Amino acid sequence: MENNETMVIDLAEYAKEQKKPPKGAKYKFQVKNKVYEVNVEEMTGREICELAGLIPPENYKLDMKLHGGIYEEIKLDQIVSFLKPGIEKFTYISRDQTEG
C-alpha cells in the first residue's frame, strides 16, 4: 500500500527508462557501490560527499554518471537536483592519489 508519502524514487531506474523522476518523498541513488536514500529533492556536492562518508569533501572529486555514459564533475557548492532526468549514480576519486 504505497502512497506518495512513502514512494521511493530510484534514480538509476528512471535513468534507465529515460523518464524524468517525479517529485517524491524519497530519492534513492548510489555513490560508488553503496545505496543511499534521502528525503530531499536536491543536495550539494558537499552534502553528497558527507552522506557517503567522504570527509573532508575537499579531498575528493565527485562525478555524476548520466545515462549514456556521460560523467559530469560536481563541485562542492553545486546543487544537484534529483528531478533532473538521466542521473544513474555518483562516483568519486581521492584528489590525492599518493600514499604517504
Biopython code that builds the backbone (N, CA, C, O; Angstrom):
import numpy as np
from Bio.PDB.StructureBuilder import StructureBuilder

atoms = [
    (1, "MET", "N", (0.849, -1.193, 0.000)),
    (1, "MET", "CA", (0.000, 0.000, 0.000)),
    (1, "MET", "C", (0.882, 1.239, 0.000)),
    (1, "MET", "O", (1.179, 1.804, 1.053)),
    (2, "GLU", "N", (1.290, 1.648, -1.171)),
    (2, "GLU", "CA", (2.203, 2.795, -1.256)),
    (2, "GLU", "C", (1.446, 4.049, -1.650)),
    (2, "GLU", "O", (0.690, 4.052, -2.621)),
    (3, "ASN", "N", (1.653, 5.103, -0.899)),
    (3, "ASN", "CA", (1.145, 6.392, -1.340)),
    (3, "ASN", "C", (2.355, 7.281, -1.591)),
    (3, "ASN", "O", (3.494, 6.834, -1.459)),
    (4, "ASN", "N", (2.116, 8.512, -1.945)),
    (4, "ASN", "CA", (3.225, 9.403, -2.298)),
    (4, "ASN", "C", (4.161, 9.663, -1.131)),
    (4, "ASN", "O", (5.338, 9.957, -1.336)),
    (5, "GLU", "N", (3.649, 9.558, 0.098)),
    (5, "GLU", "CA", (4.478, 9.837, 1.262)),
    (5, "GLU", "C", (5.637, 8.846, 1.348)),
    (5, "GLU", "O", (6.747, 9.218, 1.729)),
    (6, "THR", "N", (5.379, 7.582, 0.991)),
    (6, "THR", "CA", (6.394, 6.553, 1.174)),
    (6, "THR", "C", (7.076, 6.156, -0.130)),
    (6, "THR", "O", (7.925, 5.265, -0.138)),
    (7, "MET", "N", (6.713, 6.805, -1.227)),
    (7, "MET", "CA", (7.282, 6.432, -2.509)),
    (7, "MET", "C", (8.782, 6.728, -2.540)),
    (7, "MET", "O", (9.220, 7.826, -2.194)),
    (8, "VAL", "N", (9.555, 5.735, -2.960)),
    (8, "VAL", "CA", (10.996, 5.919, -3.095)),
    (8, "VAL", "C", (11.315, 5.958, -4.586)),
    (8, "VAL", "O", (11.014, 5.016, -5.320)),
    (9, "ILE", "N", (11.919, 7.041, -5.019)),
    (9, "ILE", "CA", (12.267, 7.230, -6.422)),
    (9, "ILE", "C", (13.691, 6.717, -6.627)),
    (9, "ILE", "O", (14.641, 7.289, -6.092)),
    (10, "ASP", "N", (13.841, 5.641, -7.399)),
    (10, "ASP", "CA", (15.165, 5.081, -7.698)),
    (10, "ASP", "C", (15.695, 5.784, -8.946)),
    (10, "ASP", "O", (15.229, 5.530, -10.057)),
    (11, "LEU", "N", (16.680, 6.676, -8.753)),
    (11, "LEU", "CA", (17.177, 7.492, -9.865)),
    (11, "LEU", "C", (17.737, 6.648, -11.006)),
    (11, "LEU", "O", (17.541, 6.983, -12.174)),
    (12, "ALA", "N", (18.430, 5.556, -10.681)),
    (12, "ALA", "CA", (19.017, 4.703, -11.723)),
    (12, "ALA", "C", (17.931, 4.061, -12.587)),
    (12, "ALA", "O", (18.087, 3.947, -13.802)),
    (13, "GLU", "N", (16.827, 3.642, -11.956)),
    (13, "GLU", "CA", (15.724, 3.035, -12.705)),
    (13, "GLU", "C", (15.107, 4.045, -13.671)),
    (13, "GLU", "O", (14.840, 3.726, -14.829)),
    (14, "TYR", "N", (14.885, 5.267, -13.182)),
    (14, "TYR", "CA", (14.306, 6.298, -14.043)),
    (14, "TYR", "C", (15.249, 6.655, -15.185)),
    (14, "TYR", "O", (14.804, 6.902, -16.306)),
    (15, "ALA", "N", (16.553, 6.684, -14.905)),
    (15, "ALA", "CA", (17.540, 6.991, -15.947)),
    (15, "ALA", "C", (17.525, 5.901, -17.011)),
    (15, "ALA", "O", (17.563, 6.189, -18.208)),
    (16, "LYS", "N", (17.468, 4.633, -16.561)),
    (16, "LYS", "CA", (17.479, 3.503, -17.481)),
    (16, "LYS", "C", (16.261, 3.548, -18.403)),
    (16, "LYS", "O", (16.353, 3.241, -19.591)),
    (17, "GLU", "N", (15.117, 3.938, -17.832)),
    (17, "GLU", "CA", (13.878, 4.011, -18.620)),
    (17, "GLU", "C", (13.739, 5.354, -19.321)),
    (17, "GLU", "O", (12.746, 5.603, -20.004)),
    (18, "GLN", "N", (14.737, 6.222, -19.151)),
    (18, "GLN", "CA", (14.758, 7.556, -19.744)),
    (18, "GLN", "C", (13.503, 8.351, -19.397)),
    (18, "GLN", "O", (12.900, 9.005, -20.247)),
    (19, "LYS", "N", (13.129, 8.274, -18.119)),
    (19, "LYS", "CA", (11.973, 9.021, -17.635)),
    (19, "LYS", "C", (12.454, 10.065, -16.635)),
    (19, "LYS", "O", (13.458, 9.880, -15.948)),
    (20, "LYS", "N", (11.709, 11.169, -16.573)),
    (20, "LYS", "CA", (12.029, 12.228, -15.609)),
    (20, "LYS", "C", (11.516, 11.785, -14.243)),
    (20, "LYS", "O", (10.347, 11.420, -14.114)),
    (21, "PRO", "N", (12.376, 11.812, -13.216)),
    (21, "PRO", "CA", (11.907, 11.428, -11.884)),
    (21, "PRO", "C", (10.824, 12.391, -11.384)),
    (21, "PRO", "O", (10.964, 13.605, -11.533)),
    (22, "PRO", "N", (9.753, 11.867, -10.798)),
    (22, "PRO", "CA", (8.706, 12.741, -10.258)),
    (22, "PRO", "C", (9.118, 13.288, -8.905)),
    (22, "PRO", "O", (10.071, 12.807, -8.292)),
    (23, "LYS", "N", (8.394, 14.295, -8.445)),
    (23, "LYS", "CA", (8.597, 14.742, -7.069)),
    (23, "LYS", "C", (8.134, 13.592, -6.187)),
    (23, "LYS", "O", (7.066, 13.022, -6.412)),
    (24, "GLY", "N", (8.925, 13.257, -5.199)),
    (24, "GLY", "CA", (8.568, 12.134, -4.348)),
    (24, "GLY", "C", (8.994, 12.391, -2.924)),
    (24, "GLY", "O", (9.562, 13.437, -2.609)),
    (25, "ALA", "N", (8.718, 11.432, -2.071)),
    (25, "ALA", "CA", (9.077, 11.582, -0.669)),
    (25, "ALA", "C", (10.549, 11.268, -0.451)),
    (25, "ALA", "O", (11.212, 11.905, 0.368)),
    (26, "LYS", "N", (11.064, 10.275, -1.194)),
    (26, "LYS", "CA", (12.457, 9.861, -1.018)),
    (26, "LYS", "C", (13.107, 9.594, -2.362)),
    (26, "LYS", "O", (12.444, 9.211, -3.326)),
    (27, "TYR", "N", (14.415, 9.804, -2.410)),
    (27, "TYR", "CA", (15.190, 9.520, -3.616)),
    (27, "TYR", "C", (16.291, 8.540, -3.256)),
    (27, "TYR", "O", (16.963, 8.686, -2.235)),
    (28, "LYS", "N", (16.466, 7.534, -4.113)),
    (28, "LYS", "CA", (17.476, 6.506, -3.890)),
    (28, "LYS", "C", (18.521, 6.620, -4.987)),
    (28, "LYS", "O", (18.189, 6.708, -6.169)),
    (29, "PHE", "N", (19.806, 6.617, -4.578)),
    (29, "PHE", "CA", (20.892, 6.708, -5.556)),
    (29, "PHE", "C", (22.122, 6.036, -4.981)),
    (29, "PHE", "O", (22.215, 5.770, -3.783)),
    (30, "GLN", "N", (23.064, 5.770, -5.872)),
    (30, "GLN", "CA", (24.307, 5.101, -5.489)),
    (30, "GLN", "C", (25.465, 6.075, -5.503)),
    (30, "GLN", "O", (25.564, 6.932, -6.382)),
    (31, "VAL", "N", (26.347, 5.935, -4.516)),
    (31, "VAL", "CA", (27.641, 6.619, -4.537)),
    (31, "VAL", "C", (28.647, 5.480, -4.490)),
    (31, "VAL", "O", (28.748, 4.771, -3.488)),
    (32, "LYS", "N", (29.401, 5.305, -5.590)),
    (32, "LYS", "CA", (30.230, 4.107, -5.821)),
    (32, "LYS", "C", (29.290, 2.912, -5.731)),
    (32, "LYS", "O", (28.347, 2.823, -6.518)),
    (33, "ASN", "N", (29.517, 1.983, -4.792)),
    (33, "ASN", "CA", (28.663, 0.788, -4.743)),
    (33, "ASN", "C", (27.701, 0.774, -3.570)),
    (33, "ASN", "O", (27.092, -0.255, -3.277)),
    (34, "LYS", "N", (27.559, 1.906, -2.897)),
    (34, "LYS", "CA", (26.672, 1.962, -1.736)),
    (34, "LYS", "C", (25.421, 2.760, -2.084)),
    (34, "LYS", "O", (25.498, 3.805, -2.731)),
    (35, "VAL", "N", (24.265, 2.255, -1.647)),
    (35, "VAL", "CA", (22.986, 2.898, -1.957)),
    (35, "VAL", "C", (22.542, 3.778, -0.792)),
    (35, "VAL", "O", (22.645, 3.386, 0.371)),
    (36, "TYR", "N", (22.050, 4.966, -1.116)),
    (36, "TYR", "CA", (21.566, 5.916, -0.114)),
    (36, "TYR", "C", (20.140, 6.331, -0.456)),
    (36, "TYR", "O", (19.755, 6.382, -1.624)),
    (37, "GLU", "N", (19.364, 6.626, 0.584)),
    (37, "GLU", "CA", (18.025, 7.183, 0.408)),
    (37, "GLU", "C", (17.977, 8.489, 1.162)),
    (37, "GLU", "O", (18.406, 8.569, 2.313)),
    (38, "VAL", "N", (17.454, 9.518, 0.513)),
    (38, "VAL", "CA", (17.346, 10.832, 1.154)),
    (38, "VAL", "C", (15.920, 11.353, 1.025)),
    (38, "VAL", "O", (15.175, 10.944, 0.135)),
    (39, "ASN", "N", (15.555, 12.254, 1.921)),
    (39, "ASN", "CA", (14.201, 12.817, 1.938)),
    (39, "ASN", "C", (14.126, 14.195, 1.285)),
    (39, "ASN", "O", (13.151, 14.922, 1.476)),
    (40, "VAL", "N", (15.148, 14.552, 0.520)),
    (40, "VAL", "CA", (15.179, 15.871, -0.125)),
    (40, "VAL", "C", (15.324, 15.682, -1.632)),
    (40, "VAL", "O", (15.833, 14.658, -2.087)),
    (41, "GLU", "N", (14.876, 16.673, -2.406)),
    (41, "GLU", "CA", (14.976, 16.507, -3.866)),
    (41, "GLU", "C", (16.202, 17.174, -4.462)),
    (41, "GLU", "O", (16.400, 17.138, -5.676)),
    (42, "GLU", "N", (17.031, 17.785, -3.614)),
    (42, "GLU", "CA", (18.306, 18.302, -4.098)),
    (42, "GLU", "C", (19.312, 18.344, -2.958)),
    (42, "GLU", "O", (18.954, 18.499, -1.791)),
    (43, "MET", "N", (20.587, 18.201, -3.329)),
    (43, "MET", "CA", (21.688, 18.260, -2.368)),
    (43, "MET", "C", (22.874, 18.907, -3.062)),
    (43, "MET", "O", (22.960, 18.914, -4.290)),
    (44, "THR", "N", (23.792, 19.451, -2.262)),
    (44, "THR", "CA", (25.022, 19.988, -2.852)),
    (44, "THR", "C", (26.028, 18.848, -2.981)),
    (44, "THR", "O", (25.868, 17.790, -2.372)),
    (45, "GLY", "N", (27.048, 19.075, -3.770)),
    (45, "GLY", "CA", (28.123, 18.110, -3.898)),
    (45, "GLY", "C", (28.731, 17.803, -2.530)),
    (45, "GLY", "O", (29.053, 16.653, -2.232)),
    (46, "ARG", "N", (28.887, 18.836, -1.703)),
    (46, "ARG", "CA", (29.438, 18.665, -0.349)),
    (46, "ARG", "C", (28.547, 17.729, 0.473)),
    (46, "ARG", "O", (29.053, 16.837, 1.155)),
    (47, "GLU", "N", (27.226, 17.924, 0.413)),
    (47, "GLU", "CA", (26.295, 17.093, 1.185)),
    (47, "GLU", "C", (26.333, 15.631, 0.723)),
    (47, "GLU", "O", (26.246, 14.713, 1.538)),
    (48, "ILE", "N", (26.462, 15.426, -0.591)),
    (48, "ILE", "CA", (26.547, 14.055, -1.115)),
    (48, "ILE", "C", (27.839, 13.403, -0.623)),
    (48, "ILE", "O", (27.829, 12.239, -0.224)),
    (49, "CYS", "N", (28.949, 14.144, -0.650)),
    (49, "CYS", "CA", (30.225, 13.622, -0.137)),
    (49, "CYS", "C", (30.107, 13.257, 1.339)),
    (49, "CYS", "O", (30.536, 12.179, 1.751)),
    (50, "GLU", "N", (29.522, 14.160, 2.140)),
    (50, "GLU", "CA", (29.401, 13.918, 3.574)),
    (50, "GLU", "C", (28.492, 12.716, 3.845)),
    (50, "GLU", "O", (28.778, 11.908, 4.729)),
    (51, "LEU", "N", (27.401, 12.597, 3.089)),
    (51, "LEU", "CA", (26.495, 11.453, 3.220)),
    (51, "LEU", "C", (27.251, 10.149, 2.983)),
    (51, "LEU", "O", (27.024, 9.153, 3.670)),
    (52, "ALA", "N", (28.157, 10.170, 1.999)),
    (52, "ALA", "CA", (28.906, 8.968, 1.627)),
    (52, "ALA", "C", (30.151, 8.762, 2.503)),
    (52, "ALA", "O", (30.927, 7.834, 2.275)),
    (53, "GLY", "N", (30.336, 9.636, 3.509)),
    (53, "GLY", "CA", (31.474, 9.483, 4.409)),
    (53, "GLY", "C", (32.792, 9.975, 3.829)),
    (53, "GLY", "O", (33.864, 9.599, 4.303)),
    (54, "LEU", "N", (32.711, 10.811, 2.806)),
    (54, "LEU", "CA", (33.928, 11.352, 2.181)),
    (54, "LEU", "C", (34.324, 12.635, 2.912)),
    (54, "LEU", "O", (33.963, 13.742, 2.510)),
    (55, "ILE", "N", (35.074, 12.450, 3.992)),
    (55, "ILE", "CA", (35.416, 13.558, 4.868)),
    (55, "ILE", "C", (36.941, 13.738, 4.883)),
    (55, "ILE", "O", (37.649, 12.748, 5.066)),
    (56, "PRO", "N", (37.475, 14.939, 4.701)),
    (56, "PRO", "CA", (36.746, 16.134, 4.272)),
    (56, "PRO", "C", (36.433, 16.082, 2.774)),
    (56, "PRO", "O", (37.219, 15.551, 1.990)),
    (57, "PRO", "N", (35.282, 16.636, 2.383)),
    (57, "PRO", "CA", (34.860, 16.586, 0.980)),
    (57, "PRO", "C", (35.883, 17.186, 0.011)),
    (57, "PRO", "O", (35.955, 16.786, -1.151)),
    (58, "GLU", "N", (36.669, 18.145, 0.496)),
    (58, "GLU", "CA", (37.680, 18.796, -0.357)),
    (58, "GLU", "C", (38.709, 17.810, -0.892)),
    (58, "GLU", "O", (39.373, 18.097, -1.888)),
    (59, "ASN", "N", (38.855, 16.653, -0.250)),
    (59, "ASN", "CA", (39.841, 15.660, -0.673)),
    (59, "ASN", "C", (39.344, 14.739, -1.784)),
    (59, "ASN", "O", (40.068, 13.846, -2.222)),
    (60, "TYR", "N", (38.108, 14.954, -2.240)),
    (60, "TYR", "CA", (37.519, 14.059, -3.241)),
    (60, "TYR", "C", (36.979, 14.826, -4.436)),
    (60, "TYR", "O", (36.548, 15.974, -4.332)),
    (61, "LYS", "N", (37.022, 14.145, -5.577)),
    (61, "LYS", "CA", (36.411, 14.669, -6.799)),
    (61, "LYS", "C", (35.161, 13.833, -7.031)),
    (61, "LYS", "O", (35.246, 12.620, -7.222)),
    (62, "LEU", "N", (34.001, 14.482, -7.014)),
    (62, "LEU", "CA", (32.715, 13.804, -7.162)),
    (62, "LEU", "C", (32.230, 13.938, -8.597)),
    (62, "LEU", "O", (32.227, 15.035, -9.155)),
    (63, "ASP", "N", (31.823, 12.834, -9.189)),
    (63, "ASP", "CA", (31.265, 12.849, -10.544)),
    (63, "ASP", "C", (29.873, 12.260, -10.528)),
    (63, "ASP", "O", (29.575, 11.356, -9.747)),
    (64, "MET", "N", (29.014, 12.786, -11.405)),
    (64, "MET", "CA", (27.667, 12.267, -11.582)),
    (64, "MET", "C", (27.656, 11.527, -12.916)),
    (64, "MET", "O", (27.990, 12.100, -13.952)),
    (65, "LYS", "N", (27.266, 10.235, -12.885)),
    (65, "LYS", "CA", (27.181, 9.471, -14.128)),
    (65, "LYS", "C", (25.765, 9.597, -14.660)),
    (65, "LYS", "O", (24.793, 9.281, -13.973)),
    (66, "LEU", "N", (25.670, 10.063, -15.894)),
    (66, "LEU", "CA", (24.378, 10.248, -16.542)),
    (66, "LEU", "C", (24.131, 9.136, -17.550)),
    (66, "LEU", "O", (25.064, 8.459, -17.983)),
    (67, "HIS", "N", (22.874, 8.954, -17.918)),
    (67, "HIS", "CA", (22.511, 7.945, -18.903)),
    (67, "HIS", "C", (23.303, 8.184, -20.189)),
    (67, "HIS", "O", (23.435, 9.323, -20.639)),
    (68, "GLY", "N", (23.821, 7.122, -20.771)),
    (68, "GLY", "CA", (24.612, 7.257, -21.981)),
    (68, "GLY", "C", (26.105, 7.292, -21.691)),
    (68, "GLY", "O", (26.910, 7.515, -22.595)),
    (69, "GLY", "N", (26.482, 7.072, -20.422)),
    (69, "GLY", "CA", (27.899, 7.003, -20.079)),
    (69, "GLY", "C", (28.583, 8.348, -19.937)),
    (69, "GLY", "O", (29.811, 8.426, -19.976)),
    (70, "ILE", "N", (27.801, 9.411, -19.771)),
    (70, "ILE", "CA", (28.371, 10.750, -19.626)),
    (70, "ILE", "C", (28.663, 11.008, -18.153)),
    (70, "ILE", "O", (27.822, 10.753, -17.291)),
    (71, "TYR", "N", (29.865, 11.516, -17.870)),
    (71, "TYR", "CA", (30.233, 11.874, -16.496)),
    (71, "TYR", "C", (30.337, 13.383, -16.396)),
    (71, "TYR", "O", (30.897, 14.037, -17.276)),
    (72, "GLU", "N", (29.798, 13.928, -15.324)),
    (72, "GLU", "CA", (29.830, 15.367, -15.102)),
    (72, "GLU", "C", (30.404, 15.608, -13.707)),
    (72, "GLU", "O", (29.894, 15.068, -12.725)),
    (73, "GLU", "N", (31.462, 16.416, -13.616)),
    (73, "GLU", "CA", (32.026, 16.700, -12.293)),
    (73, "GLU", "C", (31.074, 17.582, -11.504)),
    (73, "GLU", "O", (30.510, 18.539, -12.034)),
    (74, "ILE", "N", (30.903, 17.250, -10.232)),
    (74, "ILE", "CA", (30.036, 18.026, -9.343)),
    (74, "ILE", "C", (30.928, 18.786, -8.365)),
    (74, "ILE", "O", (31.683, 18.186, -7.600)),
    (75, "LYS", "N", (30.832, 20.102, -8.402)),
    (75, "LYS", "CA", (31.594, 20.937, -7.466)),
    (75, "LYS", "C", (30.927, 20.861, -6.092)),
    (75, "LYS", "O", (29.739, 20.555, -5.993)),
    (76, "LEU", "N", (31.691, 21.140, -5.035)),
    (76, "LEU", "CA", (31.163, 21.025, -3.675)),
    (76, "LEU", "C", (29.961, 21.931, -3.414)),
    (76, "LEU", "O", (29.040, 21.552, -2.691)),
    (77, "ASP", "N", (29.971, 23.143, -4.011)),
    (77, "ASP", "CA", (28.857, 24.069, -3.763)),
    (77, "ASP", "C", (27.763, 23.982, -4.832)),
    (77, "ASP", "O", (26.803, 24.752, -4.816)),
    (78, "GLN", "N", (27.923, 23.041, -5.753)),
    (78, "GLN", "CA", (26.941, 22.873, -6.828)),
    (78, "GLN", "C", (25.723, 22.115, -6.315)),
    (78, "GLN", "O", (25.859, 21.122, -5.601)),
    (79, "ILE", "N", (24.539, 22.583, -6.678)),
    (79, "ILE", "CA", (23.309, 21.907, -6.260)),
    (79, "ILE", "C", (22.921, 20.875, -7.311)),
    (79, "ILE", "O", (22.837, 21.183, -8.500)),
    (80, "VAL", "N", (22.687, 19.652, -6.859)),
    (80, "VAL", "CA", (22.248, 18.563, -7.739)),
    (80, "VAL", "C", (20.766, 18.342, -7.476)),
    (80, "VAL", "O", (20.374, 18.036, -6.350)),
    (81, "SER", "N", (19.941, 18.494, -8.505)),
    (81, "SER", "CA", (18.508, 18.231, -8.372)),
    (81, "SER", "C", (18.236, 16.793, -8.783)),
    (81, "SER", "O", (18.597, 16.374, -9.882)),
    (82, "PHE", "N", (17.593, 16.036, -7.888)),
    (82, "PHE", "CA", (17.262, 14.651, -8.193)),
    (82, "PHE", "C", (16.077, 14.557, -9.143)),
    (82, "PHE", "O", (15.685, 13.458, -9.536)),
    (83, "LEU", "N", (15.499, 15.702, -9.519)),
    (83, "LEU", "CA", (14.423, 15.734, -10.508)),
    (83, "LEU", "C", (14.999, 15.778, -11.928)),
    (83, "LEU", "O", (14.268, 15.631, -12.907)),
    (84, "LYS", "N", (16.309, 15.982, -12.028)),
    (84, "LYS", "CA", (16.965, 16.019, -13.337)),
    (84, "LYS", "C", (16.944, 14.619, -13.947)),
    (84, "LYS", "O", (17.373, 13.664, -13.299)),
    (85, "PRO", "N", (16.453, 14.479, -15.179)),
    (85, "PRO", "CA", (16.422, 13.149, -15.796)),
    (85, "PRO", "C", (17.821, 12.647, -16.142)),
    (85, "PRO", "O", (18.697, 13.436, -16.495)),
    (86, "GLY", "N", (18.029, 11.340, -16.040)),
    (86, "GLY", "CA", (19.265, 10.741, -16.525)),
    (86, "GLY", "C", (20.333, 10.453, -15.493)),
    (86, "GLY", "O", (21.372, 9.893, -15.844)),
    (87, "ILE", "N", (20.123, 10.818, -14.214)),
    (87, "ILE", "CA", (21.151, 10.553, -13.194)),
    (87, "ILE", "C", (21.169, 9.063, -12.880)),
    (87, "ILE", "O", (20.178, 8.516, -12.397)),
    (88, "GLU", "N", (22.302, 8.402, -13.154)),
    (88, "GLU", "CA", (22.411, 6.978, -12.853)),
    (88, "GLU", "C", (23.034, 6.738, -11.486)),
    (88, "GLU", "O", (22.517, 5.954, -10.690)),
    (89, "LYS", "N", (24.156, 7.421, -11.217)),
    (89, "LYS", "CA", (24.829, 7.255, -9.926)),
    (89, "LYS", "C", (25.919, 8.293, -9.790)),
    (89, "LYS", "O", (26.154, 9.094, -10.695)),
    (90, "PHE", "N", (26.586, 8.267, -8.634)),
    (90, "PHE", "CA", (27.705, 9.164, -8.369)),
    (90, "PHE", "C", (28.949, 8.320, -8.131)),
    (90, "PHE", "O", (28.870, 7.233, -7.559)),
    (91, "THR", "N", (30.084, 8.820, -8.568)),
    (91, "THR", "CA", (31.355, 8.156, -8.316)),
    (91, "THR", "C", (32.314, 9.213, -7.778)),
    (91, "THR", "O", (32.045, 10.411, -7.869)),
    (92, "TYR", "N", (33.416, 8.769, -7.226)),
    (92, "TYR", "CA", (34.395, 9.713, -6.710)),
    (92, "TYR", "C", (35.776, 9.114, -6.789)),
    (92, "TYR", "O", (35.947, 7.898, -6.866)),
    (93, "ILE", "N", (36.759, 9.993, -6.768)),
    (93, "ILE", "CA", (38.148, 9.571, -6.605)),
    (93, "ILE", "C", (38.790, 10.510, -5.609)),
    (93, "ILE", "O", (38.382, 11.663, -5.472)),
    (94, "SER", "N", (39.784, 10.018, -4.924)),
    (94, "SER", "CA", (40.532, 10.843, -3.984)),
    (94, "SER", "C", (41.363, 11.828, -4.799)),
    (94, "SER", "O", (41.976, 11.447, -5.795)),
    (95, "ARG", "N", (41.385, 13.084, -4.383)),
    (95, "ARG", "CA", (42.182, 14.081, -5.099)),
    (95, "ARG", "C", (43.666, 13.830, -4.913)),
    (95, "ARG", "O", (44.473, 14.227, -5.753)),
    (96, "ASP", "N", (44.035, 13.172, -3.818)),
    (96, "ASP", "CA", (45.441, 12.860, -3.561)),
    (96, "ASP", "C", (45.623, 11.344, -3.723)),
    (96, "ASP", "O", (45.366, 10.579, -2.794)),
    (97, "GLN", "N", (46.063, 10.930, -4.893)),
    (97, "GLN", "CA", (46.178, 9.513, -5.188)),
    (97, "GLN", "C", (47.472, 8.886, -4.648)),
    (97, "GLN", "O", (47.702, 7.690, -4.827)),
    (98, "THR", "N", (48.315, 9.692, -3.990)),
    (98, "THR", "CA", (49.579, 9.151, -3.495)),
    (98, "THR", "C", (49.437, 8.722, -2.050)),
    (98, "THR", "O", (48.799, 9.410, -1.253)),
    (99, "GLU", "N", (50.023, 7.598, -1.708)),
    (99, "GLU", "CA", (50.034, 7.143, -0.319)),
    (99, "GLU", "C", (51.178, 7.839, 0.380)),
    (99, "GLU", "O", (52.248, 8.009, -0.205)),
    (100, "GLY", "N", (50.975, 8.247, 1.622)),
    (100, "GLY", "CA", (52.060, 8.964, 2.239)),
    (100, "GLY", "C", (52.064, 8.723, 3.696)),
    (100, "GLY", "O", (52.920, 9.251, 4.407)),
]
sb = StructureBuilder()
sb.init_structure("model")
sb.init_model(0)
sb.init_chain("A")
sb.init_seg("    ")
for serial, (resi, resn, name, xyz) in enumerate(atoms, 1):
    if name == "N":
        sb.init_residue(resn, " ", resi, " ")
    sb.init_atom(name, np.array(xyz, "f"), 0.0, 1.0, " ", f" {name:<3s}", serial, name[0])
structure = sb.get_structure()
